[in-house]
Amino acid sequence: MRLFPRPELRLKLRKGLYLIPDVAVFREKEPQESIPASPPYVAIEILSPDDSMTAVRRKLADYWGWGVPYVWLVDPYSKRLYTCEGELREVARLELEDLSLVLEASEIFDEVE
């Protein structure tokens, strides 16, 4: 199984709604369009200081409603991970169940002392 990660790729969810996830991951084949109109396999948002939680929640819900199977939020400040399946839920790890892939928080966040 091949995965194709694309940072900051503009996606067309519908007419008039374009979003840019921090990372979009496509499965099996690379997107051929400059602005894909088909959902990626994973949409990942990484919180930044300028993000409003209301806007981020709306964006994640838009990805989920569009049909993105895995919608993840990474908060590098609090070192917390979230998934969105209609609602935002804090999780200990990020998983791609159908690929048996697990990303632990310790693998994502640098443990600097």
Contacts in CASP RR format, 6 or more apart in sequence:
PFRMAT RR
TARGET T0000
AUTHOR 0000-0000-0000
METHOD contacts of the structure
MODEL  1
MRLFPRPELRLKLRKGLYLIPDVAVFREKEPQESIPASPPYVAIEILSPD
DSMTAVRRKLADYWGWGVPYVWLVDPYSKRLYTCEGELREVARLELEDLS
LVLEASEIFDEVE
1 27 0 8 1.000
1 28 0 8 1.000
1 99 0 8 1.000
2 27 0 8 1.000
2 28 0 8 1.000
2 29 0 8 1.000
3 25 0 8 1.000
3 26 0 8 1.000
3 27 0 8 1.000
3 41 0 8 1.000
4 25 0 8 1.000
4 26 0 8 1.000
4 27 0 8 1.000
4 29 0 8 1.000
4 30 0 8 1.000
4 31 0 8 1.000
5 23 0 8 1.000
5 24 0 8 1.000
5 25 0 8 1.000
5 26 0 8 1.000
6 23 0 8 1.000
6 24 0 8 1.000
6 25 0 8 1.000
6 26 0 8 1.000
6 31 0 8 1.000
6 40 0 8 1.000
7 22 0 8 1.000
7 23 0 8 1.000
8 20 0 8 1.000
8 21 0 8 1.000
8 22 0 8 1.000
8 23 0 8 1.000
9 20 0 8 1.000
9 21 0 8 1.000
9 24 0 8 1.000
9 31 0 8 1.000
9 36 0 8 1.000
10 18 0 8 1.000
10 19 0 8 1.000
10 20 0 8 1.000
10 34 0 8 1.000
10 35 0 8 1.000
11 18 0 8 1.000
11 19 0 8 1.000
11 20 0 8 1.000
11 21 0 8 1.000
11 24 0 8 1.000
11 35 0 8 1.000
11 36 0 8 1.000
11 37 0 8 1.000
11 39 0 8 1.000
11 40 0 8 1.000
12 18 0 8 1.000
12 35 0 8 1.000
12 36 0 8 1.000
12 37 0 8 1.000
13 19 0 8 1.000
13 62 0 8 1.000
13 63 0 8 1.000
13 66 0 8 1.000
14 66 0 8 1.000
17 62 0 8 1.000
18 35 0 8 1.000
19 59 0 8 1.000
19 62 0 8 1.000
19 63 0 8 1.000
21 40 0 8 1.000
21 43 0 8 1.000
21 44 0 8 1.000
21 45 0 8 1.000
21 59 0 8 1.000
21 63 0 8 1.000
22 44 0 8 1.000
22 45 0 8 1.000
22 46 0 8 1.000
23 42 0 8 1.000
23 43 0 8 1.000
23 44 0 8 1.000
23 46 0 8 1.000
24 36 0 8 1.000
24 40 0 8 1.000
24 42 0 8 1.000
24 43 0 8 1.000
24 44 0 8 1.000
25 40 0 8 1.000
25 41 0 8 1.000
25 42 0 8 1.000
25 43 0 8 1.000
25 44 0 8 1.000
26 36 0 8 1.000
26 40 0 8 1.000
26 41 0 8 1.000
27 40 0 8 1.000
27 41 0 8 1.000
31 38 0 8 1.000
31 40 0 8 1.000
39 63 0 8 1.000
39 66 0 8 1.000
39 67 0 8 1.000
39 68 0 8 1.000
39 69 0 8 1.000
40 68 0 8 1.000
41 68 0 8 1.000
41 69 0 8 1.000
41 70 0 8 1.000
41 96 0 8 1.000
42 68 0 8 1.000
42 69 0 8 1.000
42 70 0 8 1.000
42 71 0 8 1.000
42 72 0 8 1.000
42 96 0 8 1.000
43 60 0 8 1.000
43 63 0 8 1.000
43 68 0 8 1.000
43 70 0 8 1.000
43 71 0 8 1.000
43 72 0 8 1.000
44 72 0 8 1.000
44 73 0 8 1.000
44 74 0 8 1.000
45 56 0 8 1.000
45 59 0 8 1.000
45 60 0 8 1.000
45 72 0 8 1.000
45 73 0 8 1.000
45 74 0 8 1.000
46 73 0 8 1.000
46 74 0 8 1.000
46 76 0 8 1.000
47 56 0 8 1.000
47 73 0 8 1.000
47 74 0 8 1.000
47 75 0 8 1.000
47 76 0 8 1.000
47 77 0 8 1.000
49 77 0 8 1.000
56 73 0 8 1.000
57 84 0 8 1.000
57 88 0 8 1.000
60 71 0 8 1.000
60 73 0 8 1.000
60 84 0 8 1.000
60 88 0 8 1.000
61 84 0 8 1.000
61 86 0 8 1.000
63 71 0 8 1.000
63 84 0 8 1.000
64 71 0 8 1.000
64 84 0 8 1.000
64 85 0 8 1.000
64 86 0 8 1.000
65 86 0 8 1.000
70 83 0 8 1.000
70 94 0 8 1.000
70 96 0 8 1.000
71 83 0 8 1.000
71 84 0 8 1.000
71 85 0 8 1.000
72 81 0 8 1.000
72 82 0 8 1.000
72 83 0 8 1.000
72 84 0 8 1.000
72 94 0 8 1.000
73 81 0 8 1.000
73 82 0 8 1.000
73 83 0 8 1.000
73 84 0 8 1.000
73 88 0 8 1.000
74 81 0 8 1.000
74 82 0 8 1.000
74 108 0 8 1.000
75 81 0 8 1.000
75 82 0 8 1.000
76 109 0 8 1.000
79 105 0 8 1.000
79 109 0 8 1.000
80 90 0 8 1.000
80 105 0 8 1.000
81 90 0 8 1.000
81 91 0 8 1.000
81 92 0 8 1.000
81 93 0 8 1.000
81 94 0 8 1.000
81 105 0 8 1.000
81 108 0 8 1.000
82 88 0 8 1.000
82 89 0 8 1.000
82 90 0 8 1.000
82 91 0 8 1.000
83 89 0 8 1.000
83 91 0 8 1.000
83 94 0 8 1.000
92 104 0 8 1.000
92 105 0 8 1.000
93 102 0 8 1.000
93 103 0 8 1.000
93 104 0 8 1.000
93 105 0 8 1.000
94 102 0 8 1.000
94 103 0 8 1.000
94 108 0 8 1.000
95 101 0 8 1.000
95 102 0 8 1.000
95 103 0 8 1.000
END
